[in-house]
Amino acid sequence: SPDFNYLLGQIERTRELREREEISLNEVVVKQEREDARKEEFEAENMRRALKGLPLEEWVEDEDVDEDSLASSDSEVIEPEENEEDSDLEEDDPLILESGRILADYINLNGRRVSSANN
């Protein structure tokens, strides 16, 4: 599923960042690396949206992003309200969907083994 593939890509990108042995102290290089990572994440998100038939988002240049607003939005925690959208989101959770597929495959394979043992 597109969501599951997106999560796998995020895990891989995170793993690559953690395995880096050198980090630049040059401000220009750090900003460029941050912008590159942001662009890669944006492209992955748009690929996921395209595969799901959702509208694509537009790229916003780093200069256009107000760092103060980003910092304040990161520190604020917004409690989700319980409504129908939340239950719909839970149904579309890629981990739950993939877990269900794995469980269905296991049951199917296990059922075949039991039926062939009875013959």
HUBEL-V163326 format. One line per field, one symbol per residue. phi: phi as a letter, one per 40 degrees, with the letter a starting at -180 (. if undefined). Layout:
phi = ???
This chain:
phi = .dccccccccccccccccccbbbcbcdcccccccccccccccccccccccccgccccccbcdccccccccccccccbbccccacccccccccccccccccccccccccccccccccccc
